[in-house]
């Protein structure tokens, strides 16, 4: 478990590409630089989607994990 303080939790379980990314983009615009959003997804494709999105946006993927089919991403807003 991360010791980073989570500012916002976004549950996108049951949604498929591109909705998890679109909803994350909207949610990350609602937090301040340096804050962390936790995203919970069930789409296995979200692993590659989030990696690509992180690289293109410059935000920081602090942590990612999968447990019982739920993918958890901690993303720090960098700009």
N, C-alpha and C positions, 0 to 999 in steps of 0.2 A: 504494500500500500504506500502511496506517495504521501509525503509530508507537505505537499503543495496545497495551498488553500483554494478550494473550488468556489468560484463566484456564482456560477450558473450551471444547472444540470439540464441537458437537453435529451429527451427520450424520443428517439426516432426508430424504436423497435417496430418491426412489421413493415417498414417503408423500404422501397428499393430505389436504386440509382435512377435519377439524380437527386431525389428528395432529401436524403440525409445530408448531402453536401449543401444543397440550397438552404435548408433550414439552419444548418450550422453557420453558413455565411451570414444569414440574417441575425442569428443570435449573437455572433461574435461582434457584430456592429453595435450591439446593445451594451457591451461591457467596455471597460477602460483598458488602455495599454498596460500590460503587465499582469492583468487578471487572467484567470484560468476557467475554461469551460469544460465540463465533462459531458461527453457524448456517448450515449448507449445505443447500439445498433445491432440488428440481427442479420443484415445483408452481408454474406461472405465477401461480396464484391467491394464492400466498404473499405476493406484493408487497402487495396490498391487505389481506390478513389481518394481516400484521405491522404495517402502518401503523395499522390500527384497534386492534390489541392494544397497541401502544406508546402511543397516545393514551389508551386506557382504563386502562392500568396506571401511566403516568407514568415508565416506564423511558426511557432515552435511546437512540435509534437513532444510533450513532456513525457508521456507514458502511453503505451497501448498494450492491451491484454485481451485475451479471449477466455471465457469461462462458460461452460454449458451453452454454447451457441450465442452468447452475448458478447459483442465486441465493445470494449471500453476504451475511449480515447480521452486523454487530457491534453488540451490545446491551449497554449499561452498566446494571447494577443500581443503582437510585437510592434504593430504600427496602427 
